[in-house]
């Protein structure tokens, strides 16, 4: 099986490559940051429909796993996802699309696959629009919604921010009432590969891929600090309700589908 993973330099793609199953030929896309050495990589602007069409026509993957994203630019989320999905439809490739718990408002947890999305942030609205764009073009696409992704090697964005702040002598603020179903990056990667291994029709639709516990951001931060050998008391707790911008308070996820693969482990 040939699989094309978008966002090859990103956290999820890095772990996908690390735990790639036998018999899977994986290639990746990249734009700015170079992907890991030893993998076939294609530089591609996913927001360009022409570039994506040409890439898939040349690579001819059986499955595309779309992990590329940016939190700050709509085109990198919505347009890129639409382009990848359109190219999959044209080439016949199956699509596994990575989405997020932030498509929900955080007011009525826990959220299963059948619950109605209601995002309260631009990023959440863009992720929901990307889901719609994907399903419009590839109706049997697999949409995976996950939560806070935690990794120490390499550090995820939140872990890097937390450790950098502590090393700079700061006392980072963590929300005690913002709840996420945090998942280890390697567990997420294994879950995605398990879905890729299913029959195309069997994996179609929305899948929630949460970690095993609903945890506050403060608890996740404390665990990361302990794992890094840092006294967790350096962190300061605060309420998400005091944040100047809207943030969904409780995004605990559950799955009503029998996801394949091993059960995830507690973070980190």
Buried (B, 14 or more C-beta within 10 A) or exposed (E): EBBBBBBBBBBBBBBBBEBBEEEBEBBBBBBEEEBBEEBEBBEBBBBBBEBBBBBBEEBEBBBBBBBBBBEEEBBBBBBBBBBBBBBBBEBEBBBBBBBBBBBBBBEEBBBEBEBEBBBBBBBBBBBBBBBBBBBEBBEEBBBBBBBBBBBBEEBBEBBEEBBEBBEEEEEBBBBBBBBBBBBBBBBBBBBBBBBBBBEBEEBBBBBBBBBBBBBBBBBBBBBBBEBBEBEBEBBEBBEBEEEEEBBBBBBBBBBEBEBBBEEBEBBB
